[in-house]
């Protein structure tokens, strides 16, 4: 094994030394060609990914530099120690895709999906190649905590199997939410839906204890229309800049104080909007590869009807998502300030995209439930973001992100917070052993049992949905 690793390092070191963008340009292009994607399209995807990696690194540098001084003043002024900057999901995707192990995890998850299709354990063909970074992040974090590659691979395959099963379980709900026929192929294996089991526990409690709250639900589409620009990414960035300036004790009796506040606010608004824009480049960059894999699988499984596992935004047209995000944003900020053990100041992840889609699926758009359950689960995201910050910062430096010294970075609403804790426990169970082995085994057992209960509830709900639809037709 050491000889293989040494050989690989000797062969690929010149490429690795050229930086993450160049590595991903070459690797993504080659993989796409292996799936018989046209050369021009394969190269286009590789170049888009390289550009996205470069852009997101520069935006990260701009944001961390802008917030470094006020965050330090904030800690001194309030005594609240939040020294971790929230960069949002896009920089974390950049960091994860900068690791060569991410492509390895991609390969094993593709093999897993094919095996499950062959054995008829799923009808979902996962073409959302880009979002494999969520699973890869868990594997990489477990290795950072001490797990060997083979153990991290087992963990990634375990979570990957449940994600694929979950995509089949959610398919009827997506049809319902989209008012689409059964022939609609769209579903998703996105990691944010792995919060479904926990959300369903709270949803069942609502059914038993607070069913009367549903009578007070409101029209989220009208709320979003009224909010307009004031709920946009630009505006949220400006609010954050003003809020952090106030907490930092900025002197507004001077022209310099006002200037610093406006500069910080406009920088935050710009960066949060750019994170979203650049994030769309990542998705576009892997589209040729996704199409190649889809075409390949269709030919190999001719005559079989498949669900297609896409990125989550195909459901983003539901206004409940954005209404919940707008309400949860200030709640998240307040919780971050008082939550014991949290060191993460919400910023890039303030919009809550790692939370709202799963809330929509489980509650079927009951907005009051979405907001209350979302507020209850936010601490899990904040603690997970705090937990992985040293790892994220370490890898960010490795891929060349310009992060100031003594600054930690992470993400507030990073998808898969529970899975991050599993990665931590599994890694430490191997490196430190002792009680960590017990904790890891108990956590994995609880995770699996909760998912099995959730699957049973979803199957029951899907049957009721099918019966109601048949009666209506």
Residue, then its C-alpha position, 0 to 999 in steps of 0.5 A: x500500500x505504501x508503494x502504491x501511495x508513493x507511486x501515486x504521489x510521484x506521478x501526480x505531485x506536479x499536478x497537485x503542486x499546480x493547485x486545487x483548481x488545476x487538479x479539478x480541471x484535469x480530473x473532472x474532464x478525464x472522468x467525464x471522458x470515461x463516461x463518453x461525454x463529448x470532449x468539448x463538454x467535458x473540458x467545459x465542465x472542468x474549466x467551470x469547476x476550476x473557475x468556481x474554485x478560484x472565485x470562491x477562494x477569493x470571496x472567502x478571503x475578502x469576507x474573512x478580511x472584512x470581518x476579522x477586526x469587528x469580530x475581534x472587537x465583538x469578543x472584547x466588547x461583549x465577552x461572548x466568544x464567537x471566533x469562527x466565521x460562517x462562510x456558507x456552503x460554497x466555500x466548504x464545497x470548494x475545500x472538500x472538492x480540493x481533496x483527491x479523496x473526494x473523487x475516491x468517495x465519488x467512485x465508491x458511491x457510484x458503485x454503491x448506487x449501481x449495485x443497489x440498482x442491480x439488486x433492485x434495492x432502489x429505483x433512484x439513479x443518483x446523478x447529483x454528482x456535485x453534492x457528493x461533497x457532503x458525504x465526502x466531507x463526513x469521510x474526510x472529517x472522520x479521517x481527520x479525527x483518526x479513522x483509517x481510509x477503509x473505516x471512513x469508507x464504510x461510514x460513507x457507504x453506510x450513510x450513502x445507502x440510507x440516503x438512496x433509500x430515503x430518495x425512494x421514500x420521499x418520491x411520492x411527497x415530491x409528486x404531491x408538493x409539485x402537483x406532479x404525476x407519478x411519472x415525474x422522475x425527480x427525487x434527491x439524495x441530498x444530505x439535508x434530507x437526512x434530518x428528516x427522521x429527527x424532524x418527523x419525531x417533532x412532527x409526530x409530537x405536534x400531531x399528538x400535542x399541538x394539532x390546533x396550531x395548524x389552524x393558524x398557518x398563513x400564506x407564505x407566498x404572500x409573505x415573501x411577496x410583501x418582504x421582497x428585497x428586504x428578505x434577499x441575500x443582499x439585504x441579509x448581508x447588510x443586516x449582518x454588517x449592521x448587527x456585527x458593527x453594533x455588537x463590536x461597539x462601533x463608535x457612530x459619533x464619528x464619520x469613520x464609524x459610519x464608514x466602517x459599518x457601511x463598508x462591512x455591510x456592503x461587503x457582507x451583502x456582496x459576498x453572500x450573494x456571490x456565494x450563491x452565484x458561484x455555487x450555481x457554477x459548481x452545479x453547472x460544472x458537473x452537469x456534463x458528467x451527470x448527463x454522461x452517467x445518466x446515459x450510461x446507466x440508462x443503456x445498461x438498464x434498458x427497459x427499467x423505470x428510474x427516479x433521477x436523484x437531482x440537487x434539492x432546488x427542483x423543489x425551491x419553487x415552494x414559497x414555504x422554504x423561503x418564508x421559513x428561512x426569512x423567519x429562522x434567520x434572526x432566530x438563528x442569530x439570537x440562538x448563536x449568541x446564547x447557545x452554550x458551546x457555540x463559537x460560530x457567528x452566523x453569516x454565509x449560512x444565515x439563509x438556512x438552506x440546510x434546514x428548510x427543504x427537509x422541514x418542507x418534506x416532513x411537514x408538507x409545507x405547514x409553515x408554523x411547524x417548519x418554523x418551530x421545529x427549525x428553531x428547535x433543531x438549529x442548535x444541532x447545526x451550530x454545534x456541528x459547525x463549531x465542531x468541524x471548524x478546526x478541520x475546515x480551517x486546516x483543509x482551507x489552508x491546504x487548498x490555498x484559501x487566504x484565511x487570516x492567521x488565528x481565524x477559524x471558518x465553518x458553516x452554520x447550516x451545513x447539511x448533515x450536522x448529525x453525520x458530522x458528529x458520527x464522523x467525529x465519534x467514529x474517528x475518535x473511536x479508532x484513534x483514542x478508543x476507550x469509551x469513544x468506541x461505545x459512544x460511536x456504536x451507540x450513536x450509529x445504532x440510534x441513527x439506524x434505528x431512528x431511520x428505520x422508524x422514519x422509513x416505516x412512517x414514510x411508507x405508511x404515509x405514502x400508502x395513505x397518499x396513494x389511496x387518497x389520490x386513487x379515491x380522488x381520481 
